[in-house]
Every structure is written in structure tokens, then in C-alpha cells.
Amino acid sequence: MKKAIIIGATSGIGRDLAKVMSENNVTVGLTGRRLEKLESLQNELPGDSFIMQMDVAMEKEAITALNSLIERMQGVDTVVINAGVGGANQEYTLNTELYLIDINVRGFVAMANASIHYFAERGHGHIVGISSIASLLPNPRNSAYNASKAFISNYMTGLNMKMRKWGKDILITDIRPGFVYTPLTSGNENMFWVSDSMTASRQIYTAIRKRKRVAYITKRWRLIAWLLKIVPDGLFVRAV
């Protein structure tokens, strides 16, 4: 891995993953909605980097921006799709649900689709999607968020199958973090086994470098993943 783009690099895991990659001599392309955050991050990195302002909720413009960034970097080996939003929607307002889906689902698909076509033409590549341990079970407090992460995980599994059918050397890696201290989780008071963002990012980088198909971050969350698959819905509803 010599060149990588991180979609959603202005905070949390995306920001720290950019630092880890740069420390390991990876040239990084950084995207996000807030240009000032991208510029601040770029100034902190020890290696070469490129920035591109992008809002994945605006799919067509985001695809154009991604292709432009790839061209500026003269090609890339890896695309990490990290852009996403969360937050409980206790009142179940429609606009909140649709906004989350626009970014977490539609935005993800747009970036994955553009990356697949780029790597298919190039002959090889690696797409990394940041889903979540939340993909494994519904949540009455935030149904759309968990459902969006389940979509991402299932979608990436399908893309891996599609690449095999196409005969393309394109790997899709599903990164499933547990609880990580980020701006996205700052209001969550019920977290356990919480990792700091930098520790999580270092484990994500290792999983990418080892070309893992699925990786739980941190590793202990693999046990929780197994338990979540057998917990009855009724018990989980009472717990949350």
C-alpha cells in the first residue's frame, strides 16, 4: 500500500488513520466536508498528502471529486470509506432518518461504486469500508444507524462475491469497530470496552495491510459479535 484515500478524514477514526498511514510512508488523500479541518490535518502529517473537500450526501459531486483526487494523486492502491453520521433519533423524525441514510447508505454506495470501476479498469485495488459492531443487531434507540451499518456489511460481502465473479483482483475489507472514543460517540454513556481512536486506527491499519476480509476493532469484539448473533431480540430490547 503506497497511496490511499480516506473518505471522511476530518475527525475520529478517519483523522487518526490518516496519521498512522502517513507515519508508515503511505501517501494519503483526505476528504471531508470541512476544508479547514482537512488543512489542519494535512499540516500535522509527516508525509505527502492531498486534500479534497467533499460531501458524500451529494453523490454526483462526490464521485467527481473522488475521481479528481485520484487523478491528482496519479493513482491510488486503497480507498477507505469512513464517512458517516450517527446519533439517536428518539422522536423518530423523518428528516433525521433520511439524512442518515443519505450519508451512511447512499453516500457509501456512491463511493464504493466509483472505486470499484476505477480499480476494475486499473486491474487491482483494495476498498475498505468502516461499518460497526452495530451492524449485527437492531437498536430501538437508533434503528436507522444500526440498519445502515448492517447494509454496509452485507453490501461489502456482496461486492467481494461480485469481484470473484468478475475475476478481478479487488479486495473488499469490512472493518467492524466496537466502542471507540470519537465525536460520533461523545454522547453515549453506555459504552464498555472502549478504545481510544488512535489504538483503533493502528489496528485498522494492520488489518488493511494484512488484507483481512473482516476485522473487529479492537480484537476482543469478535467475542461480542458471536454473542450478539445468539441474543434474543426481547432480551436486547430490555437491556437497552
CORVEN-V64442 format. One record per residue. RES is the residue in one letter. PHI is phi in radians with two decimals (999 if undefined). Layout:
# CORVEN-V64442
res->(RES | RES)
phi->(PHI | PHI)
This chain:
# CORVEN-V64442
res->(M | K | K | A | I | I | I | G | A | T | S | G | I | G | R | D | L | A | K | V | M | S | E | N | N | V | T | V | G | L | T | G | R | R | L | E | K | L | E | S | L | Q | N | E | L | P | G | D | S | F | I | M | Q | M | D | V | A | M | E | K | E | A | I | T | A | L | N | S | L | I | E | R | M | Q | G | V | D | T | V | V | I | N | A | G | V | G | G | A | N | Q | E | Y | T | L | N | T | E | L | Y | L | I | D | I | N | V | R | G | F | V | A | M | A | N | A | S | I | H | Y | F | A | E | R | G | H | G | H | I | V | G | I | S | S | I | A | S | L | L | P | N | P | R | N | S | A | Y | N | A | S | K | A | F | I | S | N | Y | M | T | G | L | N | M | K | M | R | K | W | G | K | D | I | L | I | T | D | I | R | P | G | F | V | Y | T | P | L | T | S | G | N | E | N | M | F | W | V | S | D | S | M | T | A | S | R | Q | I | Y | T | A | I | R | K | R | K | R | V | A | Y | I | T | K | R | W | R | L | I | A | W | L | L | K | I | V | P | D | G | L | F | V | R | A | V)
phi->(999 | -1.91 | -2.36 | -2.45 | -1.89 | -1.98 | -1.56 | 1.68 | -2.01 | -1.45 | -2.76 | 1.00 | -1.06 | -1.04 | -1.15 | -1.25 | -1.12 | -1.06 | -1.14 | -1.11 | -1.10 | -1.10 | -1.09 | -1.78 | 1.14 | -1.66 | -1.31 | -2.02 | -1.86 | -2.08 | -2.20 | 3.05 | -1.37 | -1.80 | -1.06 | -1.12 | -1.20 | -1.13 | -1.14 | -1.10 | -1.12 | -1.00 | -1.20 | -1.57 | -1.45 | -1.37 | -1.93 | -1.21 | -2.67 | -2.32 | -2.22 | -2.63 | -1.23 | -2.77 | -2.13 | -1.19 | -1.21 | -1.78 | -1.01 | -1.11 | -1.14 | -1.16 | -1.11 | -1.07 | -1.12 | -1.09 | -1.11 | -1.16 | -1.15 | -1.03 | -1.14 | -1.08 | -1.48 | 1.00 | 1.70 | -2.42 | -1.74 | -2.44 | -2.16 | -1.81 | -1.74 | -2.01 | -1.06 | -3.08 | -2.27 | -2.47 | 1.89 | -1.21 | -2.17 | -1.10 | -1.46 | 0.96 | -1.41 | -1.13 | -1.06 | -1.15 | -1.09 | -1.21 | -1.09 | -1.10 | -1.15 | -1.01 | -1.51 | -1.28 | -1.88 | -1.08 | -1.11 | -1.08 | -1.07 | -1.06 | -1.23 | -1.15 | -1.09 | -1.10 | -1.18 | -1.01 | -1.15 | -1.12 | -1.20 | -1.10 | -1.23 | -1.32 | 1.89 | -2.90 | 2.95 | -2.50 | -1.94 | -2.06 | -1.92 | -1.66 | -1.70 | -3.12 | -1.08 | -1.13 | -1.16 | -1.58 | -2.71 | -1.13 | -2.41 | -1.14 | -1.41 | -2.62 | -1.05 | -1.16 | -1.10 | -1.08 | -1.13 | -1.15 | -1.26 | -1.13 | -1.03 | -1.04 | -1.10 | -1.13 | -1.07 | -1.17 | -1.07 | -1.12 | -1.13 | -1.05 | -1.11 | -1.08 | -1.14 | -1.15 | -1.14 | -1.31 | 1.26 | -1.79 | -1.49 | -2.19 | -1.66 | -1.98 | -1.89 | -1.77 | -1.68 | -2.05 | -1.28 | -1.48 | -1.34 | -2.31 | -1.21 | -2.52 | -1.00 | -1.17 | -1.86 | -1.07 | -1.66 | -1.56 | -1.68 | -1.93 | -1.51 | -2.52 | 0.84 | -1.45 | -1.84 | -1.30 | -1.12 | -1.21 | -1.06 | -1.06 | -1.16 | -1.16 | -1.20 | -1.11 | -1.06 | -1.09 | -1.11 | -1.14 | -1.09 | -1.48 | 1.00 | -1.20 | -1.38 | -2.39 | -2.44 | -1.64 | -2.21 | -1.29 | -1.05 | -1.10 | -1.22 | -1.07 | -1.12 | -1.09 | -1.04 | -1.14 | -1.16 | -1.08 | -1.25 | -2.01 | -1.32 | -1.11 | -0.98 | -1.07 | -1.15 | -1.19 | -1.03 | -1.16 | -1.27 | -1.78)
